[in-house]
Amino acid sequence: MPNRQEKFLQEKLDEIFTEREIRFAGFIDFDGNLIKGKIREDIVPFENDEEQRKIFRELAIRVATRVKFDYSMGRVKYSASRREKLVMMSFPLDKFILLITAEPNVNIDRLAYKIIQLLGNEWSEFFGQ
């Protein structure tokens, strides 16, 4: 990965982690590989490494599948699921998918709006620009 791209991803992760509710944030490619990720220091993951890789691959497949309806409903801006132990959110970008897990009590819409703002130009068309 080019140094400029790695710096950009790290900066975005650092900005995302200003939100206290974030447990994990990572950029995943469309093959389901984790490119750059960060976990909050005091967090013990619910899954082992192999299970995490499965989650990343499934996410990439789901994002690719949702594209089928872009022509009629428009592009997916983000997707979220609230589970008993955490919230999972995904933001399909141009080259990556941003996966975020957060504490289960997080306000999904507020956090999504904040993440979209942090993504800046990478996601400017969310605001119709």
MMTF fields as JSON, N, C-alpha, C and O atoms, coordinates in Angstrom:
{
  "mmtfVersion": "1.0.0",
  "mmtfProducer": "UNKNOWN",
  "numBonds": 515,
  "numAtoms": 516,
  "numGroups": 129,
  "numChains": 1,
  "numModels": 1,
  "chainsPerModel": [1],
  "groupsPerChain": [129],
  "chainIdList": ["A"],
  "bondAtomList": [4, 2, 8, 6, 12, 10, 16, 14, 20, 18, 24, 22, 28, 26, 32, 30, 36, 34, 40, 38, 44, 42, 48, 46, 52, 50, 56, 54, 60, 58, 64, 62, 68, 66, 72, 70, 76, 74, 80, 78, 84, 82, 88, 86, 92, 90, 96, 94, 100, 98, 104, 102, 108, 106, 112, 110, 116, 114, 120, 118, 124, 122, 128, 126, 132, 130, 136, 134, 140, 138, 144, 142, 148, 146, 152, 150, 156, 154, 160, 158, 164, 162, 168, 166, 172, 170, 176, 174, 180, 178, 184, 182, 188, 186, 192, 190, 196, 194, 200, 198, 204, 202, 208, 206, 212, 210, 216, 214, 220, 218, 224, 222, 228, 226, 232, 230, 236, 234, 240, 238, 244, 242, 248, 246, 252, 250, 256, 254, 260, 258, 264, 262, 268, 266, 272, 270, 276, 274, 280, 278, 284, 282, 288, 286, 292, 290, 296, 294, 300, 298, 304, 302, 308, 306, 312, 310, 316, 314, 320, 318, 324, 322, 328, 326, 332, 330, 336, 334, 340, 338, 344, 342, 348, 346, 352, 350, 356, 354, 360, 358, 364, 362, 368, 366, 372, 370, 376, 374, 380, 378, 384, 382, 388, 386, 392, 390, 396, 394, 400, 398, 404, 402, 408, 406, 412, 410, 416, 414, 420, 418, 424, 422, 428, 426, 432, 430, 436, 434, 440, 438, 444, 442, 448, 446, 452, 450, 456, 454, 460, 458, 464, 462, 468, 466, 472, 470, 476, 474, 480, 478, 484, 482, 488, 486, 492, 490, 496, 494, 500, 498, 504, 502, 508, 506, 512, 510],
  "bondOrderList": [1, 1, 1, 1, 1, 1, 1, 1, 1, 1, 1, 1, 1, 1, 1, 1, 1, 1, 1, 1, 1, 1, 1, 1, 1, 1, 1, 1, 1, 1, 1, 1, 1, 1, 1, 1, 1, 1, 1, 1, 1, 1, 1, 1, 1, 1, 1, 1, 1, 1, 1, 1, 1, 1, 1, 1, 1, 1, 1, 1, 1, 1, 1, 1, 1, 1, 1, 1, 1, 1, 1, 1, 1, 1, 1, 1, 1, 1, 1, 1, 1, 1, 1, 1, 1, 1, 1, 1, 1, 1, 1, 1, 1, 1, 1, 1, 1, 1, 1, 1, 1, 1, 1, 1, 1, 1, 1, 1, 1, 1, 1, 1, 1, 1, 1, 1, 1, 1, 1, 1, 1, 1, 1, 1, 1, 1, 1, 1],
  "groupList": [{"groupName": "MET", "atomNameList": ["N", "CA", "C", "O"], "elementList": ["N", "C", "C", "O"], "formalChargeList": [0, 0, 0, 0], "bondAtomList": [1, 0, 2, 1, 3, 2], "bondOrderList": [1, 1, 2], "singleLetterCode": "M", "chemCompType": "L-PEPTIDE LINKING"}, {"groupName": "PRO", "atomNameList": ["N", "CA", "C", "O"], "elementList": ["N", "C", "C", "O"], "formalChargeList": [0, 0, 0, 0], "bondAtomList": [1, 0, 2, 1, 3, 2], "bondOrderList": [1, 1, 2], "singleLetterCode": "P", "chemCompType": "L-PEPTIDE LINKING"}, {"groupName": "ASN", "atomNameList": ["N", "CA", "C", "O"], "elementList": ["N", "C", "C", "O"], "formalChargeList": [0, 0, 0, 0], "bondAtomList": [1, 0, 2, 1, 3, 2], "bondOrderList": [1, 1, 2], "singleLetterCode": "N", "chemCompType": "L-PEPTIDE LINKING"}, {"groupName": "ARG", "atomNameList": ["N", "CA", "C", "O"], "elementList": ["N", "C", "C", "O"], "formalChargeList": [0, 0, 0, 0], "bondAtomList": [1, 0, 2, 1, 3, 2], "bondOrderList": [1, 1, 2], "singleLetterCode": "R", "chemCompType": "L-PEPTIDE LINKING"}, {"groupName": "GLN", "atomNameList": ["N", "CA", "C", "O"], "elementList": ["N", "C", "C", "O"], "formalChargeList": [0, 0, 0, 0], "bondAtomList": [1, 0, 2, 1, 3, 2], "bondOrderList": [1, 1, 2], "singleLetterCode": "Q", "chemCompType": "L-PEPTIDE LINKING"}, {"groupName": "GLU", "atomNameList": ["N", "CA", "C", "O"], "elementList": ["N", "C", "C", "O"], "formalChargeList": [0, 0, 0, 0], "bondAtomList": [1, 0, 2, 1, 3, 2], "bondOrderList": [1, 1, 2], "singleLetterCode": "E", "chemCompType": "L-PEPTIDE LINKING"}, {"groupName": "LYS", "atomNameList": ["N", "CA", "C", "O"], "elementList": ["N", "C", "C", "O"], "formalChargeList": [0, 0, 0, 0], "bondAtomList": [1, 0, 2, 1, 3, 2], "bondOrderList": [1, 1, 2], "singleLetterCode": "K", "chemCompType": "L-PEPTIDE LINKING"}, {"groupName": "PHE", "atomNameList": ["N", "CA", "C", "O"], "elementList": ["N", "C", "C", "O"], "formalChargeList": [0, 0, 0, 0], "bondAtomList": [1, 0, 2, 1, 3, 2], "bondOrderList": [1, 1, 2], "singleLetterCode": "F", "chemCompType": "L-PEPTIDE LINKING"}, {"groupName": "LEU", "atomNameList": ["N", "CA", "C", "O"], "elementList": ["N", "C", "C", "O"], "formalChargeList": [0, 0, 0, 0], "bondAtomList": [1, 0, 2, 1, 3, 2], "bondOrderList": [1, 1, 2], "singleLetterCode": "L", "chemCompType": "L-PEPTIDE LINKING"}, {"groupName": "ASP", "atomNameList": ["N", "CA", "C", "O"], "elementList": ["N", "C", "C", "O"], "formalChargeList": [0, 0, 0, 0], "bondAtomList": [1, 0, 2, 1, 3, 2], "bondOrderList": [1, 1, 2], "singleLetterCode": "D", "chemCompType": "L-PEPTIDE LINKING"}, {"groupName": "ILE", "atomNameList": ["N", "CA", "C", "O"], "elementList": ["N", "C", "C", "O"], "formalChargeList": [0, 0, 0, 0], "bondAtomList": [1, 0, 2, 1, 3, 2], "bondOrderList": [1, 1, 2], "singleLetterCode": "I", "chemCompType": "L-PEPTIDE LINKING"}, {"groupName": "THR", "atomNameList": ["N", "CA", "C", "O"], "elementList": ["N", "C", "C", "O"], "formalChargeList": [0, 0, 0, 0], "bondAtomList": [1, 0, 2, 1, 3, 2], "bondOrderList": [1, 1, 2], "singleLetterCode": "T", "chemCompType": "L-PEPTIDE LINKING"}, {"groupName": "ALA", "atomNameList": ["N", "CA", "C", "O"], "elementList": ["N", "C", "C", "O"], "formalChargeList": [0, 0, 0, 0], "bondAtomList": [1, 0, 2, 1, 3, 2], "bondOrderList": [1, 1, 2], "singleLetterCode": "A", "chemCompType": "L-PEPTIDE LINKING"}, {"groupName": "GLY", "atomNameList": ["N", "CA", "C", "O"], "elementList": ["N", "C", "C", "O"], "formalChargeList": [0, 0, 0, 0], "bondAtomList": [1, 0, 2, 1, 3, 2], "bondOrderList": [1, 1, 2], "singleLetterCode": "G", "chemCompType": "PEPTIDE LINKING"}, {"groupName": "VAL", "atomNameList": ["N", "CA", "C", "O"], "elementList": ["N", "C", "C", "O"], "formalChargeList": [0, 0, 0, 0], "bondAtomList": [1, 0, 2, 1, 3, 2], "bondOrderList": [1, 1, 2], "singleLetterCode": "V", "chemCompType": "L-PEPTIDE LINKING"}, {"groupName": "TYR", "atomNameList": ["N", "CA", "C", "O"], "elementList": ["N", "C", "C", "O"], "formalChargeList": [0, 0, 0, 0], "bondAtomList": [1, 0, 2, 1, 3, 2], "bondOrderList": [1, 1, 2], "singleLetterCode": "Y", "chemCompType": "L-PEPTIDE LINKING"}, {"groupName": "SER", "atomNameList": ["N", "CA", "C", "O"], "elementList": ["N", "C", "C", "O"], "formalChargeList": [0, 0, 0, 0], "bondAtomList": [1, 0, 2, 1, 3, 2], "bondOrderList": [1, 1, 2], "singleLetterCode": "S", "chemCompType": "L-PEPTIDE LINKING"}, {"groupName": "TRP", "atomNameList": ["N", "CA", "C", "O"], "elementList": ["N", "C", "C", "O"], "formalChargeList": [0, 0, 0, 0], "bondAtomList": [1, 0, 2, 1, 3, 2], "bondOrderList": [1, 1, 2], "singleLetterCode": "W", "chemCompType": "L-PEPTIDE LINKING"}],
  "groupTypeList": [0, 1, 2, 3, 4, 5, 6, 7, 8, 4, 5, 6, 8, 9, 5, 10, 7, 11, 5, 3, 5, 10, 3, 7, 12, 13, 7, 10, 9, 7, 9, 13, 2, 8, 10, 6, 13, 6, 10, 3, 5, 9, 10, 14, 1, 7, 5, 2, 9, 5, 5, 4, 3, 6, 10, 7, 3, 5, 8, 12, 10, 3, 14, 12, 11, 3, 14, 6, 7, 9, 15, 16, 0, 13, 3, 14, 6, 15, 16, 12, 16, 3, 3, 5, 6, 8, 14, 0, 0, 16, 7, 1, 8, 9, 6, 7, 10, 8, 8, 10, 11, 12, 5, 1, 2, 14, 2, 10, 9, 3, 8, 12, 15, 6, 10, 10, 4, 8, 8, 13, 2, 5, 17, 16, 5, 7, 7, 13, 4],
  "groupIdList": [1, 2, 3, 4, 5, 6, 7, 8, 9, 10, 11, 12, 13, 14, 15, 16, 17, 18, 19, 20, 21, 22, 23, 24, 25, 26, 27, 28, 29, 30, 31, 32, 33, 34, 35, 36, 37, 38, 39, 40, 41, 42, 43, 44, 45, 46, 47, 48, 49, 50, 51, 52, 53, 54, 55, 56, 57, 58, 59, 60, 61, 62, 63, 64, 65, 66, 67, 68, 69, 70, 71, 72, 73, 74, 75, 76, 77, 78, 79, 80, 81, 82, 83, 84, 85, 86, 87, 88, 89, 90, 91, 92, 93, 94, 95, 96, 97, 98, 99, 100, 101, 102, 103, 104, 105, 106, 107, 108, 109, 110, 111, 112, 113, 114, 115, 116, 117, 118, 119, 120, 121, 122, 123, 124, 125, 126, 127, 128, 129],
  "secStructList": [7, 7, 2, 2, 2, 2, 2, 2, 2, 2, 2, 2, 2, 2, 2, 2, 6, 6, 1, 6, 6, 3, 3, 3, 3, 3, 3, 3, 7, 6, 6, 1, 7, 3, 3, 3, 3, 3, 3, 7, 6, 6, 7, 7, 7, 1, 1, 7, 2, 2, 2, 2, 2, 2, 2, 2, 2, 2, 2, 2, 2, 2, 2, 2, 2, 2, 4, 4, 4, 2, 2, 2, 2, 7, 7, 7, 7, 7, 3, 3, 3, 3, 7, 1, 1, 7, 3, 3, 3, 3, 3, 3, 7, 1, 1, 7, 3, 3, 3, 3, 3, 3, 7, 6, 6, 7, 7, 2, 2, 2, 2, 2, 2, 2, 2, 2, 2, 2, 2, 4, 4, 4, 4, 4, 4, 4, 4, 6, 7],
  "xCoordList": [0.855, 0.0, 0.902, 1.838, 0.62, 1.441, 1.418, 0.419, 2.519, 2.668, 1.6, 1.079, 1.266, 0.262, -1.108, -1.832, -1.435, -2.716, -2.74, -3.742, -1.661, -1.596, -1.734, -2.415, -1.1, -1.201, -2.639, -3.147, -3.292, -4.683, -5.58, -6.393, -5.427, -6.257, -6.005, -6.947, -4.744, -4.422, -5.015, -5.537, -4.934, -5.521, -7.022, -7.563, -7.697, -9.139, -9.47, -10.426, -8.69, -8.927, -8.74, -9.538, -7.7, -7.458, -8.623, -9.045, -9.142, -10.278, -11.532, -12.28, -11.755, -12.925, -12.886, -13.92, -11.705, -11.583, -11.712, -11.54, -12.012, -12.363, -13.758, -14.14, -14.516, -15.842, -15.665, -15.137, -16.103, -15.87, -16.545, -16.072, -17.662, -18.43, -17.795, -18.224, -16.797, -16.185, -15.375, -14.578, -15.599, -14.825, -13.72, -12.574, -14.092, -13.182, -13.535, -14.705, -12.528, -12.74, -11.673, -10.5, -12.08, -11.116, -11.552, -12.742, -10.566, -10.799, -10.553, -9.489, -11.547, -11.521, -11.619, -12.396, -10.84, -10.962, -12.153, -12.779, -12.459, -13.656, -13.481, -14.398, -12.292, -12.08, -12.226, -12.136, -12.45, -12.638, -11.366, -11.343, -10.304, -9.048, -8.971, -9.288, -8.553, -8.358, -7.1, -6.012, -7.249, -6.119, -5.481, -4.259, -6.309, -5.816, -6.936, -8.075, -6.622, -7.644, -7.1, -5.89, -8.022, -7.646, -8.733, -9.921, -8.322, -9.259, -8.988, -7.839, -10.057, -9.879, -9.06, -9.26, -8.159, -7.184, -7.804, -7.259, -8.923, -9.497, -10.491, -11.205, -10.541, -11.519, -10.901, -9.783, -11.646, -11.307, -12.309, -13.514, -11.827, -12.752, -13.628, -13.216, -14.835, -15.74, -15.326, -15.64, -14.623, -14.247, -12.729, -11.982, -12.299, -10.878, -10.528, -11.406, -9.252, -8.8, -9.504, -9.884, -9.678, -10.319, -11.78, -12.255, -12.482, -13.87, -13.947, -14.872, -12.99, -12.963, -12.762, -13.405, -11.886, -11.673, -12.954, -13.251, -13.714, -14.999, -15.968, -16.659, -16.019, -16.885, -16.495, -17.366, -15.199, -14.739, -15.144, -15.601, -14.976, -15.35, -16.854, -17.295, -17.642, -19.103, -19.532, -20.441, -18.891, -19.211, -18.951, -19.777, -17.813, -17.483, -18.53, -18.91, -18.992, -20.022, -21.333, -21.985, -21.725, -22.984, -22.948, -23.922, -21.832, -21.713, -21.807, -22.483, -21.137, -21.189, -22.601, -23.029, -23.315, -24.676, -25.629, -26.514, -25.453, -26.346, -26.247, -27.184, -25.13, -24.933, -25.988, -26.289, -26.541, -27.522, -28.733, -29.393, -29.036, -30.222, -29.906, -30.796, -28.661, -28.283, -29.065, -29.411, -29.346, -30.029, -31.419, -31.886, -32.081, -33.445, -33.547, -34.412, -32.679, -32.791, -31.654, -31.702, -30.654, -29.477, -28.462, -28.744, -27.266, -26.175, -26.435, -27.093, -25.916, -25.962, -24.962, -23.797, -25.424, -24.548, -23.894, -22.701, -24.675, -24.147, -25.202, -26.379, -24.751, -25.635, -25.287, -24.121, -26.303, -26.05, -26.919, -28.048, -26.381, -27.182, -26.884, -25.73, -27.945, -27.815, -27.951, -28.991, -26.911, -26.914, -26.975, -26.897, -27.114, -27.196, -25.916, -25.975, -24.758, -23.49, -22.766, -21.821, -23.184, -22.527, -23.36, -24.332, -22.95, -23.526, -22.447, -21.29, -22.836, -21.913, -22.417, -23.604, -21.492, -21.832, -20.824, -19.633, -21.317, -20.403, -20.699, -21.85, -19.629, -19.69, -18.93, -17.699, -19.628, -18.919, -18.313, -19.017, -17.018, -16.303, -15.866, -16.272, -15.053, -14.603, -13.73, -13.976, -12.713, -11.752, -11.882, -11.362, -12.573, -12.641, -14.047, -14.938, -14.208, -15.398, -14.896, -13.975, -15.495, -15.16, -16.108, -17.323, -15.566, -16.345, -16.106, -14.967, -17.185, -17.093, -17.944, -19.066, -17.4, -18.228, -18.223, -17.218, -19.363, -19.525, -20.311, -20.881, -20.325, -21.076, -22.56, -23.035, -23.3, -24.68, -25.655, -26.723, -25.301, -26.211, -25.968, -26.582, -25.098, -24.75, -25.956, -26.787, -26.037, -27.042, -26.511, -25.589, -27.089, -26.568, -26.562, -25.56, -27.656, -27.726, -26.734, -26.104, -26.592, -25.633, -24.214, -23.436, -23.878, -22.535, -22.298, -21.224, -23.279, -23.119, -22.867, -21.982, -23.633, -23.447, -22.037, -21.379, -21.576, -20.236, -19.161, -18.203, -19.318, -18.346, -18.323, -17.252, -19.478, -19.539, -18.845, -18.153, -19.018, -18.309, -16.797, -16.044, -16.358, -14.921, -14.317, -13.142, -15.113, -14.596, -14.347, -13.587, -14.97, -14.672, -14.91, -15.958, -13.942, -14.074, -14.367, -15.013, -13.901, -14.144, -15.642, -16.081, -16.413, -17.84, -18.682, -19.828, -18.132, -18.812, -20.144, -21.034, -20.314, -21.581, -22.745, -23.9, -22.465, -23.551, -24.348, -25.563, -23.626, -24.258, -24.696, -25.083, -24.645, -25.091, -24.103, -24.495, -22.835, -21.818, -21.148, -20.265],
  "yCoordList": [-1.171, 0.0, 1.235, 1.325, 2.167, 3.379, 4.115, 4.09, 4.767, 5.45, 6.522, 6.665, 7.277, 8.33, 7.759, 8.317, 6.638, 5.982, 5.46, 5.614, 4.856, 4.338, 5.478, 5.329, 6.598, 7.761, 8.274, 8.605, 8.34, 8.788, 7.876, 8.354, 6.559, 5.61, 5.71, 5.665, 5.847, 5.967, 7.258, 7.254, 8.345, 9.604, 9.459, 9.938, 8.804, 8.61, 7.741, 8.023, 6.687, 5.832, 6.629, 6.504, 7.435, 8.242, 9.206, 9.395, 9.813, 10.729, 9.969, 10.455, 8.794, 7.994, 7.641, 7.633, 7.353, 6.936, 8.083, 7.875, 9.289, 10.349, 10.096, 10.686, 9.219, 8.821, 7.702, 6.639, 7.935, 6.984, 5.638, 4.627, 5.614, 4.373, 3.371, 2.219, 3.784, 2.921, 1.818, 2.074, 0.593, -0.562, -0.91, -1.157, -0.922, -1.293, -0.48, -0.187, -0.122, 0.493, -0.046, -0.126, -0.416, -0.948, -0.743, -0.743, -0.569, -0.463, -1.835, -2.43, -2.318, -3.65, -3.499, -2.681, -4.277, -4.202, -5.043, -5.729, -4.985, -5.659, -7.169, -7.866, -7.675, -9.122, -9.594, -10.791, -8.663, -9.022, -9.035, -9.625, -8.4, -8.337, -7.047, -5.971, -7.161, -5.978, -5.265, -5.842, -4.009, -3.216, -2.451, -2.435, -1.827, -1.062, -1.027, -0.7, -1.361, -1.371, -0.961, -0.912, -0.669, -0.246, -0.714, -0.635, -1.199, -1.618, -0.786, -0.48, -0.428, 0.332, -0.503, -1.712, 0.128, -0.57, -1.491, -2.561, -1.105, -1.889, -2.951, -3.536, -3.201, -4.128, -5.51, -5.638, -6.525, -7.905, -8.313, -8.32, -8.653, -9.002, -10.2, -11.085, -10.209, -11.333, -12.531, -13.671, -12.283, -13.348, -13.493, -12.555, -14.69, -14.899, -14.391, -13.949, -14.456, -13.91, -14.554, -13.858, -15.863, -16.549, -16.115, -15.888, -16.001, -15.543, -14.1, -13.744, -13.274, -11.894, -11.868, -11.083, -12.712, -12.776, -13.187, -12.677, -14.103, -14.504, -13.33, -13.121, -12.569, -11.39, -10.411, -9.874, -10.175, -9.247, -9.738, -8.95, -11.034, -11.582, -11.482, -11.096, -11.828, -11.724, -10.288, -10.031, -9.357, -7.944, -7.531, -6.855, -7.931, -7.58, -8.142, -7.477, -9.354, -9.968, -9.204, -8.929, -8.86, -8.117, -6.759, -6.353, -6.065, -4.749, -4.898, -4.109, -5.897, -6.122, -6.48, -6.07, -7.225, -7.632, -6.434, -6.352, -5.52, -4.355, -3.451, -2.709, -3.503, -2.656, -2.958, -2.099, -4.148, -4.548, -3.629, -3.527, -2.964, -2.124, -0.631, 0.198, -0.286, 1.124, 1.856, 3.026, 1.183, 1.834, 2.331, 3.341, 1.632, 2.024, 2.772, 3.634, 2.456, 3.055, 4.007, 4.674, 4.081, 4.885, 4.079, 2.979, 4.654, 3.964, 3.865, 4.723, 2.818, 2.647, 3.631, 3.671, 4.409, 5.352, 4.685, 4.86, 3.932, 3.11, 2.066, 2.201, 1.049, -0.008, -0.276, -0.211, -0.577, -0.803, -1.93, -2.12, -2.672, -3.677, -3.56, -3.481, -3.552, -3.471, -4.888, -5.528, -5.362, -6.67, -6.48, -5.357, -7.569, -7.474, -6.906, -6.139, -7.281, -6.906, -5.772, -5.212, -5.42, -4.346, -3.914, -4.566, -2.806, -2.302, -2.431, -2.079, -2.939, -3.02, -2.08, -2.061, -1.297, -0.356, -0.499, -0.704, -0.386, -0.417, 0.758, 1.14, 1.315, 2.469, 2.111, 2.124, 1.793, 1.479, 2.739, 3.716, 2.71, 3.831, 3.456, 2.421, 4.286, 4.036, 2.787, 1.914, 2.699, 1.598, 0.61, -0.504, 1.011, 0.208, 0.206, 0.922, -0.613, -0.597, -0.259, -0.898, 0.729, 1.044, 0.261, 0.44, -0.6, -1.363, -0.766, -0.532, -0.527, 0.006, -0.864, -1.233, -1.186, -1.767, -0.778, -0.124, -0.685, 0.275, -0.371, -1.452, 0.314, -0.17, -0.259, 0.514, -1.187, -1.444, -0.288, -0.249, 0.642, 1.754, 2.986, 4.026, 2.901, 4.06, 4.525, 3.718, 5.823, 6.394, 6.204, 6.902, 5.267, 4.883, 6.057, 6.296, 6.78, 7.871, 8.988, 9.535, 9.328, 10.365, 9.938, 10.719, 8.683, 8.193, 8.117, 8.487, 7.644, 7.552, 8.927, 9.082, 9.921, 11.273, 11.769, 12.361, 11.527, 11.951, 11.261, 11.904, 9.961, 9.216, 9.747, 9.912, 10.013, 10.533, 11.888, 12.172, 12.721, 13.998, 13.786, 14.481, 12.831, 12.561, 12.031, 12.265, 11.326, 10.756, 11.833, 11.609, 12.985, 14.131, 13.865, 13.342, 14.222, 14.112, 12.7, 12.498, 11.736, 10.339, 10.055, 9.105, 10.872, 10.601, 11.844, 11.92, 12.813, 14.1, 13.971, 14.789, 12.966, 12.88, 12.515, 12.599, 12.111, 11.902, 13.198, 13.184, 14.308, 15.608, 16.205, 17.372, 15.442, 15.914, 16.815, 17.563, 16.775, 17.644, 16.936, 17.502],
  "zCoordList": [0.0, 0.0, 0.0, 0.794, -0.878, -0.921, 0.404, 1.123, 0.723, 2.0, 2.203, 3.309, 1.153, 1.253, 1.631, 2.456, 1.003, 1.288, 2.724, 3.423, 3.159, 4.529, 5.538, 6.552, 5.267, 6.153, 6.195, 7.266, 5.047, 4.978, 5.816, 6.606, 5.638, 6.384, 7.88, 8.672, 8.275, 9.694, 10.277, 11.392, 9.531, 9.997, 10.199, 11.195, 9.265, 9.387, 10.592, 11.316, 10.814, 11.985, 13.277, 14.206, 13.335, 14.537, 14.776, 15.917, 13.713, 13.845, 14.301, 15.149, 13.742, 14.097, 15.58, 16.247, 16.089, 17.487, 18.487, 19.688, 18.004, 18.949, 19.513, 20.524, 18.856, 19.348, 20.369, 20.043, 21.593, 22.691, 22.5, 23.019, 21.75, 21.617, 20.648, 20.593, 19.896, 18.887, 19.567, 20.469, 19.113, 19.591, 18.586, 18.962, 17.304, 16.223, 14.99, 14.741, 14.23, 12.919, 11.989, 12.356, 10.782, 9.836, 8.404, 8.089, 7.543, 6.108, 5.49, 5.663, 4.775, 4.188, 2.678, 2.185, 1.942, 0.485, 0.035, 0.843, -1.245, -1.747, -1.893, -2.327, -1.526, -1.423, 0.017, 0.292, 0.933, 2.332, 3.153, 4.233, 2.672, 3.412, 4.215, 3.709, 5.458, 6.293, 5.818, 5.831, 5.399, 4.924, 6.078, 6.224, 6.885, 8.03, 9.059, 8.726, 10.299, 11.33, 12.677, 12.902, 13.56, 14.91, 15.861, 15.549, 17.017, 18.058, 19.303, 19.624, 19.994, 21.23, 22.214, 22.323, 22.911, 23.76, 24.794, 25.066, 25.374, 26.467, 25.993, 26.808, 24.695, 24.12, 23.906, 23.406, 24.291, 23.949, 22.866, 23.117, 21.662, 20.575, 20.939, 21.689, 20.396, 20.603, 19.75, 20.093, 18.639, 17.706, 17.643, 17.923, 17.269, 17.027, 15.624, 14.884, 15.267, 13.985, 12.79, 11.849, 12.819, 11.681, 11.545, 10.432, 12.648, 12.591, 12.099, 11.368, 12.489, 12.003, 10.486, 9.789, 9.98, 8.519, 7.804, 6.724, 8.395, 7.809, 7.772, 6.775, 8.854, 8.904, 7.799, 7.114, 7.62, 6.587, 5.192, 4.364, 4.933, 3.612, 3.386, 2.303, 4.401, 4.271, 4.036, 3.246, 4.708, 4.516, 3.073, 2.46, 2.535, 1.146, 0.187, -0.777, 0.443, -0.411, -0.286, -1.293, 0.931, 1.128, 0.437, -0.196, 0.557, -0.08, -1.592, -2.253, -2.14, -3.59, -4.039, -5.118, -3.24, -3.581, -3.588, -4.439, -2.655, -2.573, -3.795, -4.09, -4.506, -5.687, -6.755, -7.584, -6.743, -7.752, -7.791, -8.825, -6.693, -6.633, -6.694, -6.498, -6.96, -7.047, -8.135, -7.965, -9.244, -10.365, -9.973, -10.499, -9.058, -8.71, -7.381, -7.226, -6.428, -5.097, -4.757, -3.724, -5.587, -5.282, -4.496, -4.021, -4.371, -3.676, -2.179, -1.591, -1.581, -0.131, 0.478, 0.084, 1.428, 2.123, 3.33, 3.576, 4.067, 5.144, 5.493, 5.161, 6.156, 6.61, 8.067, 8.456, 8.872, 10.298, 10.812, 10.36, 11.762, 12.461, 13.949, 14.371, 14.721, 16.178, 16.728, 16.571, 17.363, 17.999, 19.512, 20.009, 20.224, 21.682, 22.294, 23.255, 21.738, 22.347, 21.636, 22.19, 20.426, 19.697, 18.498, 18.117, 17.926, 16.677, 15.608, 15.835, 14.445, 13.301, 12.224, 11.898, 11.673, 10.621, 9.493, 9.727, 8.27, 7.13, 6.214, 6.002, 5.682, 4.798, 3.523, 3.526, 2.436, 1.195, 0.59, 0.334, 0.367, -0.218, -1.629, -2.158, -2.224, -3.594, -3.682, -4.515, -2.826, -2.896, -1.747, -1.82, -0.689, 0.52, 1.096, 0.637, 2.102, 2.948, 4.346, 4.854, 4.952, 6.33, 7.224, 7.149, 8.064, 9.029, 10.405, 10.81, 11.106, 12.465, 13.371, 13.024, 14.536, 15.588, 16.744, 17.024, 17.403, 18.488, 19.615, 19.467, 20.732, 21.882, 21.525, 20.693, 22.136, 21.727, 21.963, 21.353, 22.833, 23.134, 22.265, 22.505, 21.271, 20.445, 19.63, 19.214, 19.413, 18.52, 17.1, 16.679, 16.371, 15.054, 14.077, 13.402, 13.997, 13.027, 13.343, 12.437, 14.618, 14.996, 14.658, 14.11, 14.99, 14.7, 13.192, 12.716, 12.445, 10.987, 10.385, 9.543, 10.808, 10.301, 10.617, 9.762, 11.841, 12.249, 11.399, 10.968, 11.161, 10.358, 8.934, 8.352, 8.376, 7.01, 6.934, 5.956, 7.946, 7.968, 8.025, 7.343, 8.833, 8.957, 7.661, 7.378, 6.882, 5.639, 4.587, 3.645, 4.734, 3.887, 2.421, 2.043, 1.585, 0.128, -0.332, -1.36, 0.413, 0.054, 0.01, -0.638, 0.694, 0.787, 0.517, 0.961, -0.203, -0.371, -1.069, -0.838, -1.92, -2.633, -1.717, -2.134, -0.476, 0.47, 0.649, 0.841, 0.581, 0.747, -0.588, -0.635, -1.658, -2.947, -3.647, -4.542, -3.276, -3.893, -5.039, -5.684]
}
